[in-house]
Amino acid sequence: MTDRSGGQLLVVDDDGVNRLVLGRYLQQQGHAVAYAENGRQALELLRAQTFDMMLLDIEMPEMNGYQVLEQVLADNRLRDIPIVITSALDEMDSIVKCIQMGAEDYLPKPVDQVLLKARIDASLEKKRLRDAQRDLLRKMEEELDFARKIQRSILPKSRPQVPGLDFGMLIEPMASVGGDFFDFIVLGDERIGLVMGDVSNHGVPAAIFMALTYSLVRVEARRSQSPGEVLRAVNRQLLDMNASGMFVTILYGVLNRINPGEPLDKDIYDLSPEEMKSVPSMPGSLDEALDCLEDDHGFLMRGDVFTEELIETFIDYKRKNEAEAVRLRPHPYEFALYYDI
């Protein structure tokens, strides 16, 4: 029922006179009326047509009012139809039983036309409100379902294939949509950004904030090599666009796969000096190690773990306080060869 015009009503009574009188009153009030003379016929009509209300007598042949009420309330398609019991005042116990079973209201026989209009109008208004509420809830559920599908679609559907590593992923929001997210961001040069986030609160606000954060992280991850720079940039933008005071906790790092090259299938002791020069090797002394660190330390500066100044200070300290001291003193084996008595 979508408007305030007359409703589609079903009158169920085994007494033909009662049906006609009640139907005439209802038609005069602008309602369309259908009739059933017993409970079984009433159920057939209810399942074949659409009604806004049923006026139900209790004592009937084949199937009484209790049985009809019980079957209607057990049927998901019919249970929202308001049922008004029509019964004599001396059947008050039966009326109370029907109300307890789930009937909307009752009308005493003989039916008073003024009271009939008041009860019918009130019951139909309740049904209109319930129908409007149900339609609103259904629309909200459809929109939430659509939002959930969108949110799921932006999350990764497959895991990165990295030899020697196995990734697992699972996300279960508390509501239809939520603020949790994760991602694998391919950065090139065999580097993969790994991000996990959890937005404060739940539901639609968290989902919207999650989508915003997710997009910002993906954009900034491709602009910067440093996870720290990525998160600082995302944080600055969220502060500018966050009037709601929400926040997100993010864990972001970069998986950097190092390729050691092909294995050397040769006996290095059989190689000539020229061939040995092309074979990568570890530094043979602290001086050599410090020289290598001075030439190549960019990997230590990623993620803002170490600064250029800190690395320079470390190298200078090691050279002055350790490398020089080692150089001025004989090796234990050298000492054993030449100085031990």
Disulfide bonds with the S-S distance in Angstrom:
none
